């Protein structure tokens, strides 16, 4: 019953996606160059994320992972 209610809520667009899945969606296929570009233009990225309705803690988690990605690949 729980799964059925969850699917019907998702189909109706009422179900809010969790923070982890939002972060994974944003940084899943980001390359090293893309991560560096996003960090250089971070103020613009913040305004885009806020327009999408992301909270500041979610945005800071995205930034933290982007920093890790940009450092990890450049070595």
PQR file of N, CA, C, O and H, with PARSE charges and radii, in Angstrom:
ATOM      1  N   UNK A   1       0.829  -1.190   0.000 -0.4000 1.5000
ATOM      2  CA  UNK A   1       0.000   0.000   0.000 -0.0000 2.0000
ATOM      3  C   UNK A   1       0.876   1.258   0.000  0.5500 1.7000
ATOM      4  O   UNK A   1       0.585   2.226  -0.703 -0.5500 1.4000
ATOM      5  N   UNK A   2       1.950   1.232   0.795 -0.4000 1.5000
ATOM      6  CA  UNK A   2       2.833   2.394   0.851 -0.0000 2.0000
ATOM      7  C   UNK A   2       3.443   2.685  -0.522  0.5500 1.7000
ATOM      8  O   UNK A   2       3.490   3.834  -0.960 -0.5500 1.4000
ATOM      9  H   UNK A   2       2.186   0.446   1.366  0.4000 1.0000
ATOM     10  N   UNK A   3       3.908   1.631  -1.192 -0.4000 1.5000
ATOM     11  CA  UNK A   3       4.534   1.815  -2.504 -0.0000 2.0000
ATOM     12  C   UNK A   3       3.525   2.352  -3.516  0.5500 1.7000
ATOM     13  O   UNK A   3       3.862   3.196  -4.346 -0.5500 1.4000
ATOM     14  H   UNK A   3       3.871   0.697  -0.836  0.4000 1.0000
ATOM     15  N   UNK A   4       2.299   1.865  -3.446 -0.4000 1.5000
ATOM     16  CA  UNK A   4       1.265   2.337  -4.375 -0.0000 2.0000
ATOM     17  C   UNK A   4       0.978   3.819  -4.144  0.5500 1.7000
ATOM     18  O   UNK A   4       0.860   4.592  -5.096 -0.5500 1.4000
ATOM     19  H   UNK A   4       2.025   1.180  -2.772  0.4000 1.0000
ATOM     20  N   UNK A   5       0.867   4.209  -2.875 -0.4000 1.5000
ATOM     21  CA  UNK A   5       0.631   5.623  -2.560 -0.0000 2.0000
ATOM     22  C   UNK A   5       1.800   6.489  -3.016  0.5500 1.7000
ATOM     23  O   UNK A   5       1.607   7.601  -3.510 -0.5500 1.4000
ATOM     24  H   UNK A   5       0.963   3.582  -2.102  0.4000 1.0000
ATOM     25  N   UNK A   6       3.009   5.970  -2.847 -0.4000 1.5000
ATOM     26  CA  UNK A   6       4.200   6.718  -3.254 -0.0000 2.0000
ATOM     27  C   UNK A   6       4.214   6.929  -4.766  0.5500 1.7000
ATOM     28  O   UNK A   6       4.488   8.032  -5.240 -0.5500 1.4000
ATOM     29  H   UNK A   6       3.166   5.067  -2.446  0.4000 1.0000
ATOM     30  N   UNK A   7       3.918   5.872  -5.519 -0.4000 1.5000
ATOM     31  CA  UNK A   7       3.904   5.996  -6.977 -0.0000 2.0000
ATOM     32  C   UNK A   7       2.811   6.944  -7.442  0.5500 1.7000
ATOM     33  O   UNK A   7       3.027   7.734  -8.361 -0.5500 1.4000
ATOM     34  H   UNK A   7       3.695   4.977  -5.134  0.4000 1.0000
ATOM     35  N   UNK A   8       1.642   6.874  -6.820 -0.4000 1.5000
ATOM     36  CA  UNK A   8       0.564   7.778  -7.239 -0.0000 2.0000
ATOM     37  C   UNK A   8       0.921   9.225  -6.905  0.5500 1.7000
ATOM     38  O   UNK A   8       0.588  10.133  -7.667 -0.5500 1.4000
ATOM     39  H   UNK A   8       1.467   6.232  -6.074  0.4000 1.0000
ATOM     40  N   UNK A   9       1.593   9.451  -5.778 -0.4000 1.5000
ATOM     41  CA  UNK A   9       2.026  10.805  -5.426 -0.0000 2.0000
ATOM     42  C   UNK A   9       3.104  11.292  -6.390  0.5500 1.7000
ATOM     43  O   UNK A   9       3.119  12.462  -6.772 -0.5500 1.4000
ATOM     44  H   UNK A   9       1.864   8.714  -5.159  0.4000 1.0000
ATOM     45  N   UNK A  10       4.003  10.396  -6.782 -0.4000 1.5000
ATOM     46  CA  UNK A  10       5.053  10.775  -7.720 -0.0000 2.0000
ATOM     47  C   UNK A  10       4.453  11.127  -9.076  0.5500 1.7000
ATOM     48  O   UNK A  10       4.854  12.107  -9.703 -0.5500 1.4000
ATOM     49  H   UNK A  10       3.991   9.445  -6.472  0.4000 1.0000
ATOM     50  N   UNK A  11       3.489  10.321  -9.527 -0.4000 1.5000
ATOM     51  CA  UNK A  11       2.839  10.584 -10.810 -0.0000 2.0000
ATOM     52  C   UNK A  11       2.061  11.897 -10.785  0.5500 1.7000
ATOM     53  O   UNK A  11       1.982  12.596 -11.795 -0.5500 1.4000
ATOM     54  H   UNK A  11       3.163   9.525  -9.017  0.4000 1.0000
ATOM     55  N   UNK A  12       1.491  12.228  -9.637 -0.4000 1.5000
ATOM     56  CA  UNK A  12       0.720  13.468  -9.520 -0.0000 2.0000
ATOM     57  C   UNK A  12       1.625  14.684  -9.376  0.5500 1.7000
ATOM     58  O   UNK A  12       1.162  15.819  -9.491 -0.5500 1.4000
ATOM     59  H   UNK A  12       1.555  11.660  -8.816  0.4000 1.0000
ATOM     60  N   UNK A  13       2.927  14.455  -9.123 -0.4000 1.5000
ATOM     61  CA  UNK A  13       3.859  15.559  -8.959 -0.0000 2.0000
ATOM     62  C   UNK A  13       3.850  16.141  -7.564  0.5500 1.7000
ATOM     63  O   UNK A  13       4.346  17.247  -7.350 -0.5500 1.4000
ATOM     64  H   UNK A  13       3.304  13.533  -9.030  0.4000 1.0000
ATOM     65  N   UNK A  14       3.288  15.408  -6.605 -0.4000 1.5000
ATOM     66  CA  UNK A  14       3.187  15.896  -5.233 -0.0000 2.0000
ATOM     67  C   UNK A  14       4.390  15.451  -4.409  0.5500 1.7000
ATOM     68  O   UNK A  14       4.786  16.131  -3.461 -0.5500 1.4000
ATOM     69  H   UNK A  14       2.884  14.510  -6.780  0.4000 1.0000
ATOM     70  N   UNK A  15       4.971  14.306  -4.773 -0.4000 1.5000
ATOM     71  CA  UNK A  15       6.072  13.742  -3.997 -0.0000 2.0000
ATOM     72  C   UNK A  15       7.315  14.607  -4.153  0.5500 1.7000
ATOM     73  O   UNK A  15       7.759  14.869  -5.271 -0.5500 1.4000
ATOM     74  H   UNK A  15       4.650  13.754  -5.543  0.4000 1.0000
ATOM     75  N   UNK A  16       7.866  15.042  -3.048 -0.4000 1.5000
ATOM     76  CA  UNK A  16       9.088  15.828  -3.067 -0.0000 2.0000
ATOM     77  C   UNK A  16      10.277  14.883  -3.095  0.5500 1.7000
ATOM     78  O   UNK A  16      10.356  13.941  -2.307 -0.5500 1.4000
ATOM     79  H   UNK A  16       7.505  14.829  -2.140  0.4000 1.0000
ATOM     80  N   UNK A  17      11.195  15.143  -4.005 -0.4000 1.5000
ATOM     81  CA  UNK A  17      12.377  14.300  -4.124 -0.0000 2.0000
ATOM     82  C   UNK A  17      13.332  14.640  -2.993  0.5500 1.7000
ATOM     83  O   UNK A  17      13.460  15.804  -2.613 -0.5500 1.4000
ATOM     84  H   UNK A  17      11.131  15.908  -4.646  0.4000 1.0000
ATOM     85  N   UNK A  18      13.997  13.637  -2.458 -0.4000 1.5000
ATOM     86  CA  UNK A  18      14.908  13.842  -1.340 -0.0000 2.0000
ATOM     87  C   UNK A  18      16.169  14.582  -1.736  0.5500 1.7000
ATOM     88  O   UNK A  18      16.498  14.691  -2.917 -0.5500 1.4000
ATOM     89  H   UNK A  18      13.893  12.691  -2.766  0.4000 1.0000
ATOM     90  N   UNK A  19      16.876  15.093  -0.727 -0.4000 1.5000
ATOM     91  CA  UNK A  19      18.077  15.890  -0.956 -0.0000 2.0000
ATOM     92  C   UNK A  19      19.176  15.084  -1.641  0.5500 1.7000
ATOM     93  O   UNK A  19      19.848  15.586  -2.542 -0.5500 1.4000
ATOM     94  H   UNK A  19      16.609  15.004   0.233  0.4000 1.0000
ATOM     95  N   UNK A  20      19.359  13.825  -1.212 -0.4000 1.5000
ATOM     96  CA  UNK A  20      20.441  13.029  -1.800 -0.0000 2.0000
ATOM     97  C   UNK A  20      20.230  12.821  -3.287  0.5500 1.7000
ATOM     98  O   UNK A  20      21.178  12.896  -4.069 -0.5500 1.4000
ATOM     99  H   UNK A  20      18.812  13.418  -0.480  0.4000 1.0000
ATOM    100  N   UNK A  21      18.992  12.560  -3.682 -0.4000 1.5000
ATOM    101  CA  UNK A  21      18.743  12.337  -5.106 -0.0000 2.0000
ATOM    102  C   UNK A  21      18.901  13.629  -5.902  0.5500 1.7000
ATOM    103  O   UNK A  21      19.302  13.584  -7.065 -0.5500 1.4000
ATOM    104  H   UNK A  21      18.222  12.499  -3.047  0.4000 1.0000
ATOM    105  N   UNK A  22      18.596  14.775  -5.305 -0.4000 1.5000
ATOM    106  CA  UNK A  22      18.800  16.060  -5.978 -0.0000 2.0000
ATOM    107  C   UNK A  22      20.286  16.267  -6.225  0.5500 1.7000
ATOM    108  O   UNK A  22      20.693  16.651  -7.322 -0.5500 1.4000
ATOM    109  H   UNK A  22      18.270  14.812  -4.360  0.4000 1.0000
ATOM    110  N   UNK A  23      21.096  16.010  -5.199 -0.4000 1.5000
ATOM    111  CA  UNK A  23      22.540  16.199  -5.324 -0.0000 2.0000
ATOM    112  C   UNK A  23      23.112  15.242  -6.364  0.5500 1.7000
ATOM    113  O   UNK A  23      23.931  15.640  -7.193 -0.5500 1.4000
ATOM    114  H   UNK A  23      20.765  15.697  -4.309  0.4000 1.0000
ATOM    115  N   UNK A  24      22.684  13.982  -6.322 -0.4000 1.5000
ATOM    116  CA  UNK A  24      23.178  13.006  -7.301 -0.0000 2.0000
ATOM    117  C   UNK A  24      22.801  13.412  -8.721  0.5500 1.7000
ATOM    118  O   UNK A  24      23.592  13.254  -9.652 -0.5500 1.4000
ATOM    119  H   UNK A  24      22.019  13.659  -5.648  0.4000 1.0000
ATOM    120  N   UNK A  25      21.591  13.936  -8.879 -0.4000 1.5000
ATOM    121  CA  UNK A  25      21.140  14.360 -10.205 -0.0000 2.0000
ATOM    122  C   UNK A  25      22.009  15.501 -10.728  0.5500 1.7000
ATOM    123  O   UNK A  25      22.309  15.556 -11.921 -0.5500 1.4000
ATOM    124  H   UNK A  25      20.949  14.064  -8.123  0.4000 1.0000
ATOM    125  N   UNK A  26      22.409  16.405  -9.849 -0.4000 1.5000
ATOM    126  CA  UNK A  26      23.182  17.569 -10.268 -0.0000 2.0000
ATOM    127  C   UNK A  26      24.632  17.232 -10.606  0.5500 1.7000
ATOM    128  O   UNK A  26      25.197  17.833 -11.520 -0.5500 1.4000
ATOM    129  H   UNK A  26      22.165  16.361  -8.880  0.4000 1.0000
ATOM    130  N   UNK A  27      25.242  16.297  -9.900 -0.4000 1.5000
ATOM    131  CA  UNK A  27      26.679  16.079 -10.058 -0.0000 2.0000
ATOM    132  C   UNK A  27      27.010  14.729 -10.676  0.5500 1.7000
ATOM    133  O   UNK A  27      28.182  14.361 -10.751 -0.5500 1.4000
ATOM    134  H   UNK A  27      24.782  15.809  -9.158  0.4000 1.0000
ATOM    135  N   UNK A  28      25.998  13.981 -11.121 -0.4000 1.5000
ATOM    136  CA  UNK A  28      26.225  12.620 -11.613 -0.0000 2.0000
ATOM    137  C   UNK A  28      27.205  12.570 -12.785  0.5500 1.7000
ATOM    138  O   UNK A  28      28.169  11.806 -12.740 -0.5500 1.4000
ATOM    139  H   UNK A  28      25.045  14.280 -11.060  0.4000 1.0000
ATOM    140  N   UNK A  29      26.984  13.352 -13.814 -0.4000 1.5000
ATOM    141  CA  UNK A  29      27.802  13.251 -15.024 -0.0000 2.0000
ATOM    142  C   UNK A  29      28.648  14.499 -15.260  0.5500 1.7000
ATOM    143  O   UNK A  29      28.966  14.825 -16.404 -0.5500 1.4000
ATOM    144  H   UNK A  29      26.200  13.972 -13.850  0.4000 1.0000
ATOM    145  N   UNK A  30      29.015  15.196 -14.187 -0.4000 1.5000
ATOM    146  CA  UNK A  30      29.812  16.411 -14.312 -0.0000 2.0000
ATOM    147  C   UNK A  30      31.282  16.029 -14.492  0.5500 1.7000
ATOM    148  O   UNK A  30      31.825  15.238 -13.720 -0.5500 1.4000
ATOM    149  H   UNK A  30      28.757  14.931 -13.258  0.4000 1.0000
ATOM    150  N   UNK A  31      31.917  16.595 -15.513 -0.4000 1.5000
ATOM    151  CA  UNK A  31      33.336  16.333 -15.739 -0.0000 2.0000
ATOM    152  C   UNK A  31      34.174  17.301 -14.911  0.5500 1.7000
ATOM    153  O   UNK A  31      33.649  18.198 -14.250 -0.5500 1.4000
ATOM    154  H   UNK A  31      31.476  17.237 -16.140  0.4000 1.0000
ATOM    155  N   UNK A  32      35.495  17.098 -14.962 -0.4000 1.5000
ATOM    156  CA  UNK A  32      36.416  17.963 -14.233 -0.0000 2.0000
ATOM    157  C   UNK A  32      36.300  19.407 -14.715  0.5500 1.7000
ATOM    158  O   UNK A  32      36.240  20.330 -13.902 -0.5500 1.4000
ATOM    159  H   UNK A  32      35.922  16.370 -15.499  0.4000 1.0000
ATOM    160  N   UNK A  33      36.269  19.605 -16.027 -0.4000 1.5000
ATOM    161  CA  UNK A  33      36.183  20.959 -16.585 -0.0000 2.0000
ATOM    162  C   UNK A  33      34.864  21.630 -16.207  0.5500 1.7000
ATOM    163  O   UNK A  33      34.832  22.817 -15.882 -0.5500 1.4000
ATOM    164  H   UNK A  33      36.318  18.855 -16.687  0.4000 1.0000
ATOM    165  N   UNK A  34      33.779  20.861 -16.253 -0.4000 1.5000
ATOM    166  CA  UNK A  34      32.474  21.418 -15.887 -0.0000 2.0000
ATOM    167  C   UNK A  34      32.446  21.810 -14.415  0.5500 1.7000
ATOM    168  O   UNK A  34      31.889  22.847 -14.054 -0.5500 1.4000
ATOM    169  H   UNK A  34      33.805  19.897 -16.518  0.4000 1.0000
ATOM    170  N   UNK A  35      33.049  20.977 -13.564 -0.4000 1.5000
ATOM    171  CA  UNK A  35      33.081  21.289 -12.132 -0.0000 2.0000
ATOM    172  C   UNK A  35      33.869  22.566 -11.883  0.5500 1.7000
ATOM    173  O   UNK A  35      33.457  23.407 -11.084 -0.5500 1.4000
ATOM    174  H   UNK A  35      33.502  20.135 -13.857  0.4000 1.0000
ATOM    175  N   UNK A  36      35.005  22.715 -12.567 -0.4000 1.5000
ATOM    176  CA  UNK A  36      35.808  23.926 -12.389 -0.0000 2.0000
ATOM    177  C   UNK A  36      35.060  25.156 -12.890  0.5500 1.7000
ATOM    178  O   UNK A  36      35.116  26.212 -12.261 -0.5500 1.4000
ATOM    179  H   UNK A  36      35.339  22.032 -13.216  0.4000 1.0000
ATOM    180  N   UNK A  37      34.356  25.029 -14.021 -0.4000 1.5000
ATOM    181  CA  UNK A  37      33.599  26.157 -14.554 -0.0000 2.0000
ATOM    182  C   UNK A  37      32.496  26.565 -13.592  0.5500 1.7000
ATOM    183  O   UNK A  37      32.282  27.753 -13.348 -0.5500 1.4000
ATOM    184  H   UNK A  37      34.310  24.171 -14.533  0.4000 1.0000
ATOM    185  N   UNK A  38      31.789  25.566 -13.039 -0.4000 1.5000
ATOM    186  CA  UNK A  38      30.702  25.866 -12.100 -0.0000 2.0000
ATOM    187  C   UNK A  38      31.230  26.564 -10.858  0.5500 1.7000
ATOM    188  O   UNK A  38      30.575  27.458 -10.322 -0.5500 1.4000
ATOM    189  H   UNK A  38      31.963  24.602 -13.237  0.4000 1.0000
ATOM    190  N   UNK A  39      32.416  26.160 -10.393 -0.4000 1.5000
ATOM    191  CA  UNK A  39      32.990  26.799  -9.211 -0.0000 2.0000
ATOM    192  C   UNK A  39      33.440  28.227  -9.522  0.5500 1.7000
ATOM    193  O   UNK A  39      33.310  29.113  -8.677 -0.5500 1.4000
ATOM    194  H   UNK A  39      32.948  25.433 -10.828  0.4000 1.0000
ATOM    195  N   UNK A  40      33.968  28.460 -10.732 -0.4000 1.5000
ATOM    196  CA  UNK A  40      34.379  29.819 -11.111 -0.0000 2.0000
ATOM    197  C   UNK A  40      33.172  30.747 -11.227  0.5500 1.7000
ATOM    198  O   UNK A  40      33.264  31.931 -10.903 -0.5500 1.4000
ATOM    199  H   UNK A  40      34.074  27.740 -11.418  0.4000 1.0000
ATOM    200  N   UNK A  41      32.056  30.218 -11.682 -0.4000 1.5000
ATOM    201  CA  UNK A  41      30.831  31.007 -11.866 -0.0000 2.0000
ATOM    202  C   UNK A  41      29.808  30.660 -10.787  0.5500 1.7000
ATOM    203  O   UNK A  41      28.625  30.484 -11.079 -0.5500 1.4000
ATOM    204  H   UNK A  41      31.982  29.256 -11.945  0.4000 1.0000
ATOM    205  N   UNK A  42      30.264  30.563  -9.554 -0.4000 1.5000
ATOM    206  CA  UNK A  42      29.430  30.029  -8.490 -0.0000 2.0000
ATOM    207  C   UNK A  42      28.234  30.914  -8.169  0.5500 1.7000
ATOM    208  O   UNK A  42      27.163  30.395  -7.856 -0.5500 1.4000
ATOM    209  H   UNK A  42      31.225  30.707  -9.317  0.4000 1.0000
ATOM    210  N   UNK A  43      28.385  32.240  -8.237 -0.4000 1.5000
ATOM    211  CA  UNK A  43      27.255  33.125  -7.923 -0.0000 2.0000
ATOM    212  C   UNK A  43      26.101  32.904  -8.900  0.5500 1.7000
ATOM    213  O   UNK A  43      24.934  32.921  -8.507 -0.5500 1.4000
ATOM    214  H   UNK A  43      29.256  32.661  -8.491  0.4000 1.0000
ATOM    215  N   UNK A  44      26.431  32.700 -10.161 -0.4000 1.5000
ATOM    216  CA  UNK A  44      25.395  32.424 -11.153 -0.0000 2.0000
ATOM    217  C   UNK A  44      24.745  31.066 -10.879  0.5500 1.7000
ATOM    218  O   UNK A  44      23.534  30.912 -11.034 -0.5500 1.4000
ATOM    219  H   UNK A  44      27.379  32.687 -10.480  0.4000 1.0000
ATOM    220  N   UNK A  45      25.552  30.084 -10.471 -0.4000 1.5000
ATOM    221  CA  UNK A  45      25.019  28.759 -10.177 -0.0000 2.0000
ATOM    222  C   UNK A  45      24.077  28.820  -8.972  0.5500 1.7000
ATOM    223  O   UNK A  45      23.045  28.150  -8.960 -0.5500 1.4000
ATOM    224  H   UNK A  45      26.536  30.209 -10.345  0.4000 1.0000
ATOM    225  N   UNK A  46      24.427  29.618  -7.960 -0.4000 1.5000
ATOM    226  CA  UNK A  46      23.557  29.761  -6.786 -0.0000 2.0000
ATOM    227  C   UNK A  46      22.199  30.313  -7.213  0.5500 1.7000
ATOM    228  O   UNK A  46      21.158  29.819  -6.780 -0.5500 1.4000
ATOM    229  H   UNK A  46      25.266  30.162  -7.970  0.4000 1.0000
ATOM    230  N   UNK A  47      22.215  31.341  -8.066 -0.4000 1.5000
ATOM    231  CA  UNK A  47      20.928  31.911  -8.488 -0.0000 2.0000
ATOM    232  C   UNK A  47      20.114  30.898  -9.288  0.5500 1.7000
ATOM    233  O   UNK A  47      18.890  30.856  -9.170 -0.5500 1.4000
ATOM    234  H   UNK A  47      23.060  31.742  -8.418  0.4000 1.0000
ATOM    235  N   UNK A  48      20.787  30.079 -10.102 -0.4000 1.5000
ATOM    236  CA  UNK A  48      20.065  29.032 -10.841 -0.0000 2.0000
ATOM    237  C   UNK A  48      19.472  28.005  -9.889  0.5500 1.7000
ATOM    238  O   UNK A  48      18.319  27.604 -10.045 -0.5500 1.4000
ATOM    239  H   UNK A  48      21.782  30.112 -10.198  0.4000 1.0000
ATOM    240  N   UNK A  49      20.255  27.578  -8.902 -0.4000 1.5000
ATOM    241  CA  UNK A  49      19.767  26.578  -7.946 -0.0000 2.0000
ATOM    242  C   UNK A  49      18.612  27.133  -7.114  0.5500 1.7000
ATOM    243  O   UNK A  49      17.651  26.416  -6.834 -0.5500 1.4000
ATOM    244  H   UNK A  49      21.192  27.904  -8.775  0.4000 1.0000
ATOM    245  N   UNK A  50      18.700  28.402  -6.717 -0.4000 1.5000
ATOM    246  CA  UNK A  50      17.618  29.005  -5.930 -0.0000 2.0000
ATOM    247  C   UNK A  50      16.349  29.128  -6.777  0.5500 1.7000
ATOM    248  O   UNK A  50      15.243  28.962  -6.264 -0.5500 1.4000
ATOM    249  H   UNK A  50      19.481  28.984  -6.945  0.4000 1.0000
ATOM    250  N   UNK A  51      16.508  29.416  -8.065 -0.4000 1.5000
ATOM    251  CA  UNK A  51      15.360  29.498  -8.960 -0.0000 2.0000
ATOM    252  C   UNK A  51      14.664  28.146  -9.063  0.5500 1.7000
ATOM    253  O   UNK A  51      13.444  28.077  -9.216 -0.5500 1.4000
ATOM    254  H   UNK A  51      17.407  29.550  -8.481  0.4000 1.0000
ATOM    255  N   UNK A  52      15.446  27.072  -8.979 -0.4000 1.5000
ATOM    256  CA  UNK A  52      14.867  25.726  -9.013 -0.0000 2.0000
ATOM    257  C   UNK A  52      14.257  25.325  -7.677  0.5500 1.7000
ATOM    258  O   UNK A  52      13.574  24.304  -7.587 -0.5500 1.4000
ATOM    259  H   UNK A  52      16.437  27.128  -8.855  0.4000 1.0000
ATOM    260  N   UNK A  53      14.500  26.123  -6.640 -0.4000 1.5000
ATOM    261  CA  UNK A  53      13.889  25.846  -5.347 -0.0000 2.0000
ATOM    262  C   UNK A  53      14.763  25.063  -4.392  0.5500 1.7000
ATOM    263  O   UNK A  53      14.269  24.552  -3.387 -0.5500 1.4000
ATOM    264  H   UNK A  53      15.055  26.952  -6.714  0.4000 1.0000
ATOM    265  N   UNK A  54      16.066  24.955  -4.682 -0.4000 1.5000
ATOM    266  CA  UNK A  54      16.963  24.227  -3.787 -0.0000 2.0000
ATOM    267  C   UNK A  54      17.259  25.087  -2.561  0.5500 1.7000
ATOM    268  O   UNK A  54      17.339  26.312  -2.652 -0.5500 1.4000
ATOM    269  H   UNK A  54      16.468  25.371  -5.498  0.4000 1.0000
ATOM    270  N   UNK A  55      17.419  24.425  -1.412 -0.4000 1.5000
ATOM    271  CA  UNK A  55      17.751  25.151  -0.189 -0.0000 2.0000
ATOM    272  C   UNK A  55      19.256  25.416  -0.144  0.5500 1.7000
ATOM    273  O   UNK A  55      20.028  24.790  -0.871 -0.5500 1.4000
ATOM    274  H   UNK A  55      17.354  23.430  -1.339  0.4000 1.0000
ATOM    275  N   UNK A  56      19.662  26.344   0.713 -0.4000 1.5000
ATOM    276  CA  UNK A  56      21.082  26.664   0.833 -0.0000 2.0000
ATOM    277  C   UNK A  56      21.918  25.484   1.325  0.5500 1.7000
ATOM    278  O   UNK A  56      23.030  25.300   0.829 -0.5500 1.4000
ATOM    279  H   UNK A  56      19.036  26.853   1.303  0.4000 1.0000
ATOM    280  N   UNK A  57      21.437  24.665   2.286 -0.4000 1.5000
ATOM    281  CA  UNK A  57      22.225  23.480   2.664 -0.0000 2.0000
ATOM    282  C   UNK A  57      22.444  22.517   1.495  0.5500 1.7000
ATOM    283  O   UNK A  57      23.520  21.932   1.369 -0.5500 1.4000
ATOM    284  H   UNK A  57      20.534  24.814   2.690  0.4000 1.0000
ATOM    285  N   UNK A  58      21.440  22.350   0.649 -0.4000 1.5000
ATOM    286  CA  UNK A  58      21.593  21.487  -0.526 -0.0000 2.0000
ATOM    287  C   UNK A  58      22.620  22.075  -1.482  0.5500 1.7000
ATOM    288  O   UNK A  58      23.451  21.346  -2.025 -0.5500 1.4000
ATOM    289  H   UNK A  58      20.566  22.825   0.752  0.4000 1.0000
ATOM    290  N   UNK A  59      22.571  23.381  -1.692 -0.4000 1.5000
ATOM    291  CA  UNK A  59      23.518  24.047  -2.590 -0.0000 2.0000
ATOM    292  C   UNK A  59      24.939  23.906  -2.054  0.5500 1.7000
ATOM    293  O   UNK A  59      25.870  23.670  -2.825 -0.5500 1.4000
ATOM    294  H   UNK A  59      21.896  23.973  -1.252  0.4000 1.0000
ATOM    295  N   UNK A  60      25.112  24.048  -0.741 -0.4000 1.5000
ATOM    296  CA  UNK A  60      26.462  23.925  -0.179 -0.0000 2.0000
ATOM    297  C   UNK A  60      26.980  22.498  -0.295  0.5500 1.7000
ATOM    298  O   UNK A  60      28.181  22.292  -0.466 -0.5500 1.4000
ATOM    299  H   UNK A  60      24.356  24.239  -0.116  0.4000 1.0000
ATOM    300  N   UNK A  61      26.092  21.510  -0.206 -0.4000 1.5000
ATOM    301  CA  UNK A  61      26.519  20.119  -0.401 -0.0000 2.0000
ATOM    302  C   UNK A  61      26.932  19.873  -1.849  0.5500 1.7000
ATOM    303  O   UNK A  61      27.894  19.150  -2.111 -0.5500 1.4000
ATOM    304  H   UNK A  61      25.116  21.677  -0.067  0.4000 1.0000
ATOM    305  N   UNK A  62      26.206  20.473  -2.786 -0.4000 1.5000
ATOM    306  CA  UNK A  62      26.579  20.355  -4.196 -0.0000 2.0000
ATOM    307  C   UNK A  62      27.961  20.968  -4.409  0.5500 1.7000
ATOM    308  O   UNK A  62      28.797  20.389  -5.102 -0.5500 1.4000
ATOM    309  H   UNK A  62      25.425  21.061  -2.574  0.4000 1.0000
ATOM    310  N   UNK A  63      28.201  22.132  -3.817 -0.4000 1.5000
ATOM    311  CA  UNK A  63      29.496  22.800  -3.975 -0.0000 2.0000
ATOM    312  C   UNK A  63      30.619  21.953  -3.399  0.5500 1.7000
ATOM    313  O   UNK A  63      31.688  21.851  -4.000 -0.5500 1.4000
ATOM    314  H   UNK A  63      27.522  22.602  -3.254  0.4000 1.0000
ATOM    315  N   UNK A  64      30.389  21.348  -2.245 -0.4000 1.5000
ATOM    316  CA  UNK A  64      31.406  20.510  -1.606 -0.0000 2.0000
ATOM    317  C   UNK A  64      31.808  19.353  -2.517  0.5500 1.7000
ATOM    318  O   UNK A  64      32.994  19.050  -2.649 -0.5500 1.4000
ATOM    319  H   UNK A  64      29.521  21.431  -1.757  0.4000 1.0000
ATOM    320  N   UNK A  65      30.828  18.709  -3.145 -0.4000 1.5000
ATOM    321  CA  UNK A  65      31.121  17.577  -4.027 -0.0000 2.0000
ATOM    322  C   UNK A  65      31.798  18.059  -5.310  0.5500 1.7000
ATOM    323  O   UNK A  65      32.667  17.370  -5.844 -0.5500 1.4000
ATOM    324  H   UNK A  65      29.865  18.955  -3.038  0.4000 1.0000
ATOM    325  N   UNK A  66      31.410  19.236  -5.811 -0.4000 1.5000
ATOM    326  CA  UNK A  66      32.066  19.779  -7.000 -0.0000 2.0000
ATOM    327  C   UNK A  66      33.534  20.079  -6.726  0.5500 1.7000
ATOM    328  O   UNK A  66      34.386  19.842  -7.582 -0.5500 1.4000
ATOM    329  H   UNK A  66      30.703  19.796  -5.377  0.4000 1.0000
ATOM    330  N   UNK A  67      33.835  20.600  -5.538 -0.4000 1.5000
ATOM    331  CA  UNK A  67      35.226  20.875  -5.166 -0.0000 2.0000
ATOM    332  C   UNK A  67      36.019  19.575  -5.131  0.5500 1.7000
ATOM    333  O   UNK A  67      37.143  19.518  -5.631 -0.5500 1.4000
ATOM    334  H   UNK A  67      33.143  20.793  -4.842  0.4000 1.0000
ATOM    335  N   UNK A  68      35.434  18.524  -4.538 -0.4000 1.5000
ATOM    336  CA  UNK A  68      36.111  17.224  -4.495 -0.0000 2.0000
ATOM    337  C   UNK A  68      36.359  16.696  -5.903  0.5500 1.7000
ATOM    338  O   UNK A  68      37.446  16.197  -6.195 -0.5500 1.4000
ATOM    339  H   UNK A  68      34.521  18.571  -4.132  0.4000 1.0000
ATOM    340  N   UNK A  69      35.364  16.802  -6.774 -0.4000 1.5000
ATOM    341  CA  UNK A  69      35.518  16.310  -8.151 -0.0000 2.0000
ATOM    342  C   UNK A  69      36.599  17.073  -8.892  0.5500 1.7000
ATOM    343  O   UNK A  69      37.402  16.469  -9.603 -0.5500 1.4000
ATOM    344  H   UNK A  69      34.481  17.207  -6.537  0.4000 1.0000
ATOM    345  N   UNK A  70      36.634  18.390  -8.740 -0.4000 1.5000
ATOM    346  CA  UNK A  70      37.616  19.182  -9.481 -0.0000 2.0000
ATOM    347  C   UNK A  70      39.035  18.897  -8.994  0.5500 1.7000
ATOM    348  O   UNK A  70      39.972  18.938  -9.790 -0.5500 1.4000
ATOM    349  H   UNK A  70      35.982  18.881  -8.162  0.4000 1.0000
ATOM    350  N   UNK A  71      39.213  18.609  -7.709 -0.4000 1.5000
ATOM    351  CA  UNK A  71      40.546  18.287  -7.183 -0.0000 2.0000
ATOM    352  C   UNK A  71      40.960  16.871  -7.557  0.5500 1.7000
ATOM    353  O   UNK A  71      42.113  16.630  -7.914 -0.5500 1.4000
ATOM    354  H   UNK A  71      38.451  18.575  -7.061  0.4000 1.0000
ATOM    355  N   UNK A  72      40.025  15.940  -7.477 -0.4000 1.5000
ATOM    356  CA  UNK A  72      40.331  14.526  -7.694 -0.0000 2.0000
ATOM    357  C   UNK A  72      40.801  14.264  -9.121  0.5500 1.7000
ATOM    358  O   UNK A  72      41.771  13.534  -9.324 -0.5500 1.4000
ATOM    359  H   UNK A  72      39.088  16.136  -7.187  0.4000 1.0000
ATOM    360  N   UNK A  73      40.143  14.835 -10.092 -0.4000 1.5000
ATOM    361  CA  UNK A  73      40.445  14.542 -11.495 -0.0000 2.0000
ATOM    362  C   UNK A  73      41.682  15.283 -11.989  0.5500 1.7000
ATOM    363  O   UNK A  73      42.331  14.829 -12.932 -0.5500 1.4000
ATOM    364  H   UNK A  73      39.355  15.428  -9.927  0.4000 1.0000
ATOM    365  N   UNK A  74      42.021  16.411 -11.373 -0.4000 1.5000
ATOM    366  CA  UNK A  74      43.113  17.228 -11.897 -0.0000 2.0000
ATOM    367  C   UNK A  74      44.490  16.705 -11.503  0.5500 1.7000
ATOM    368  O   UNK A  74      45.495  17.169 -12.042 -0.5500 1.4000
ATOM    369  H   UNK A  74      41.494  16.779 -10.607  0.4000 1.0000
ATOM    370  N   UNK A  75      44.562  15.756 -10.582 -0.4000 1.5000
ATOM    371  CA  UNK A  75      45.864  15.244 -10.140 -0.0000 2.0000
ATOM    372  C   UNK A  75      46.513  14.373 -11.183  0.5500 1.7000
ATOM    373  O   UNK A  75      47.613  13.865 -10.966 -0.5500 1.4000
ATOM    374  H   UNK A  75      43.746  15.379 -10.144  0.4000 1.0000
TER
END
